[in-house]
Amino acid sequence: MSTPTPQPFVKMSALARLSGVPAATIKHYLREGLLPPADVKTARNSALYAPSLAERIQRIKRLQREQFLPLRVIKSVLAGEPSKEDDAEAAKAIQRALDSMAPSESRTRAQLIAGGLLEADLAFFESLGLVTAIRVGGGDTFAGDDLTLLRVLGTSRRAGITMQMLPPDVVGPYVLAIRELVRLELEMFRRSVIPRAGKDLAKVTEAATHLSEQLVVLVRRKMLLPTLHALLEEHAATSARPARSKKPSKRVS
């Protein structure tokens, strides 16, 4: 089987014909760093380019024409890395979505303790970084999702789930695992969603923030029983393995 002959390099005029974009525009893209330098420099003002560049040039033009993106943003899209402006806009949209889901009420530390929350439990959640007190009038106040977390903790205690059942050395790794999941989720979002959202970035980010929470809950729910069965099978297989018998050591007389 013969190897296909690679296409020869072409002049700027030919690259303009292949892409359907004027040479002056392509030169502007080159100056802005959206295209790699010439593959072959034939003279001071003459160079040759790979014909495959035509596809990249057309994509840049489409992003300008269809999504009205400035060149600095297009450069980030092509590099697969969001711009600082996009990251800032996405962060604001995530904050709006979180604020819309969090309860607006608040409780002071004294009110929570008076309502039955143990000081040790509150200190435990604070040590994990799951809740953070807000200083109001010289006292500690908890609000939003922090307050919801503390209420869930109170419900678990009333249901009979004690700190001895879920000690810090168990809950700590669980929180770290969730933090890694969130990190992975945000890295995927920055790499795949932000560069393609265009002018709809804020709307898409808010929608994704709401939907991702539902997705995590549903996927976890679907995995609970199958994972439990797999764990039981692993434990059963481990228990069924015969213990290795140690050979008696030879005594040297």
Buried (B, 14 or more C-beta within 10 A) or exposed (E): EEEEEEEEBBBBEBBBEBBEBEBEBBEBBBEEEBBEEBEEEEEEEEBBBBBEBBEBBBBBBEBBEEBEBEBEBBBBBBEEBBBEEBBEBBEEBBEBBBEEEBEEEBBBBEEBBEEEBBEEBBEBBBEBEBBEBEEEEEEBBBBBBBBBBBBEBBEBBEEEEEBEEEEEEEBEEEBEEEEEEEEEBEEEBBEEBBBEBBEEBBEBBBEBBEEBEEEBEEEEEEEEEEEEEEEEEEEEEEEEEEEEEEEEEEEEE
